[in-house]
Amino acid sequence: MPLRLTTRALSDPQDAAAAERGRRLRDILVIASMLVVITALHTFTGPSAGSADYHDFYRRLYYIPILYAAFVFGVRGGLLTAVASALLYAPYAQPVGDKLFGLVVDDWLELVMYLVMGVLFGRLRDLEEKQTREVRQVSARLEDAYLSLEERAVQLKAAQSYSQSILRSVTSGVVTVGPDISVATLNPAAERILGIGEEMTVARPLETAFKDDGGLTQDVRKVLDGRSPRTLRDVRLVTNAGKIVHAQASVSRMRDVGGRKLGAVVTIEDVSDVKALTEQLIRADRLAALGELTAGVAHEVRNPLGIIRASVQLMEDSECNRERVSGAAQVIKQEIDRLDRVIKALLDFGRPAAPTMRPVAVAQVLEDVALFSHTFATRARVDVIERYQADVPEVMADPEQLKQVFVNLISNAVQAMPGGGTLSIETGSENGFVFIRFTDTGAGIPADVLPKVFDPFVSTRDDGTGLGLTIVHRIVDDHDGHMEVTSEQGTGTAFTVWLPAIQ
């Protein structure tokens, strides 16, 4: 079809121009023939008694070529033919009657009528031709518009088919809802995840697609009400068939090109298999950690027990040597104290107290531990520099557990600088979190030990239990925070505690 239209568009102008020239030549010959015939009738009608009546009839025949020329060539053709008719008729005008410039008045009126009829009907022909051209132009524009609309419709249909193919192909469930939270569409993945067909869900409220939507409907309402442009969280969905689906659900606003709210798009990513695998990995990691913890406990307990056993044997072999017995007893008491510290740390780690949460200003907690930290640091020849940001928001925390965290980090930092140095304590806020950073100028942590500093029984000091940072890390985790550590040997170490700020 497009090829035929293109070929005709190339050949028609030449054919039409040739046909138009032929038609115009034929019309000119017809008009000239009419004028010749009518003039011949005048010529061959002699001056007999009744010739005036014939001439009066013949002069009206000139209207035929005039009207024909006017309808064919417009004003110009009608006017030229009228002038030619007047000139051809003038020699045969009536010889008698009131004359004006050699012609009777009746003949003058006839000549004027030639001109009037030629111009009038030519004008009508020009108007009709103009309207015809306009109609043709409008018709051509309408045809172009129709072709454009038809092409656009084909493109839209192809785009719609392409979009539907994408929605059918994606593995994530996609559900669109209207402003009234009624389901508009579901893709096959959503049908598979929810265990329900599209025909049973469309035009029904979203919550009817679940036995328990895990708060997904509330997220959709929040987005539609404009309280949030987008939500993304993990949800636990229970389908109408009772199947539990652990999913990552995303809700975003849907608008048209003009910005009018159309509804929302809900994307459901089934992560049940990932969650099950994650739980297995966590369980395996816990078992591995438990094994490491057991080995660490055995190591920490075996060493003091070995020393105690050796001291007892020494006391048995001392033959009541009071000095040797006193020295062995002192060693036994030191090792018992060491065992007591290990057991106490294990109890703190294994049975942590539940935090009592309340709004807390971290600067206030740091000021509460300032007396201990300054006294302890001064004795170790360590200068403490405090840089507390003024507008740091509060955090939801247990102040006593935060004190335990800060005291432990300050103690570790001071002990890392046995020859003295500088400890910087800095606070601030960033991206919805409050940070507390402790930076020392000690020897640093070896690169092979740095990734394991929070593991149980990992310590860089001979007298350390290796559980202090582990307990600190657990407390920060209980407060929904996280920790960062950076260190460079010979330069120092920085521990940063991140806690979520109260919005």
ABEGO torsion letter per residue (X at the ends): XAAAAAAAAAAAAAAAAAAAAAAAAAAAAAAAAAAAAAAAAAAABBBBAAAAAAAAAAAAAAAAAAAAAAAAAEAAAAAAAAAAAAAAAAAABBABEBBBGGBBAAAAAAAAAAAAAAAAAAAAAAAAAAAAAAAAAAAAAAAAAAAAAAAAAAAAAAAAAAAAAAAAABABBBBBBBAAGBBABBBAAAAAAAGBBAAAABGBBAAAABABAGGAAAAAAAAAAGABABBBBBBBBBBAAGBBBBBBBBBBBBBBAAGBBAEBBBBBBBAAAAAAAAAAAAAAAAAAAAAAAAAAAAAAAAAAAAAAAAAAAAAAAAGGBAAAAAAAAAAAAAAAAAAAAAAAAAAAAABBBBBBBBBBBAAAAAAAAAAAAAAAAAAAGBBBBBBBBAABBBBBBBAAAAAAAAAAAAAAAAAABAAEEBBBBBBBBBGGBBBBBBBBABAEBBAAAAAAAABBGBBABAABAGAAAAAAAAAAAAAGBBBBBBBBBGAEBBBBBBBBBBX
